[in-house]
């Protein structure tokens, strides 16, 4: 009887250890599944964003190319008016572009722009877009100096 009792206690202890291990593994598996579900949602949003960008790619690049090529010598208000007129023409032609189009978001790299600002470039949009024009042009750009 004593041996059976000791064996039963040992079996009970082993089963409790297995139960604790299984509960720990189950908790970890639940965290992993929840993490993968959240990642799936994030990937779904990223896919939708990339599909929008692909749909608007042609129009965005047309606007960017026109901006880089032609607006360097104009003031910021004239640049904005010219960009709006190009957007109207793209709408008339049925060419999709981003509704929140800006040269900074299309051609600018946030890290590079931040570096320019640290090195002393004024933080206004004219100076930043001048920097983008200067670095994106294949030939010497004609731009206005906002400080004069």
Order of alpha helices (4+ residues) and beta strands (2+ residues): alpha-alpha-alpha-alpha-alpha-alpha
